């Protein structure tokens, strides 16, 4: 699976948009970008995924650059409950890769 | 069930004792994954199953660790002769299918403390 690079930590004011970047410059054409988060010590929670088009669901939006070398997860109106570690994961296609490979993630802290 | 159920939530074992962790995947999910989180933010993949068959065991320690998923039973992860370094949170995840376009759902983990 392609390696990802994320900032170690970020802060965001409550009610503002949180934009979490991820670099995946070695991504292959058939690899998907996934985002998960871990709130405190709970199990990781799926957020969103995409291949090359931008995606949006009830939790977040995913913006993937045209060259697919980076992406941004957007939480449009961050709340205190969005404080978590956010993981950007690239998954190989063709059999799906046999596992999710987590990096070290970004610790997002949402403050009043 | 509608969520991945892991039991117990907490487990304390003396060094050298056996530890057994359980995972009930979401009903209808064919794939089960086990991860170990020792330090905050660091997940280590251990093993995965497709139904009762091992799918990928490349992360599984060669000694002391074993796992199985039997029909009509929760999956299990067993550690023989636990060591202090086995102290970690063990997460199980399940997925209905496993393609590039499917997500995995995680349980709340079992915190194993070896003393």
Interface residues (C-beta under 8 A of the other chain):
Chain A: X30 X31 X32 X34 X41 X42 X43 X44 X45 X46 X49 X51 X85 X91 X92 X93 X94 X95 X96 X97 X98 X99 X100 X101 X102 X104 X105 X107
Chain B: X4 X33 X35 X40 X41 X42 X43 X45 X48 X55 X56 X58 X59 X89 X91 X93 X98 X99 X100 X101 X102 X103 X104 X105 X106 X107 X108 X109 X111
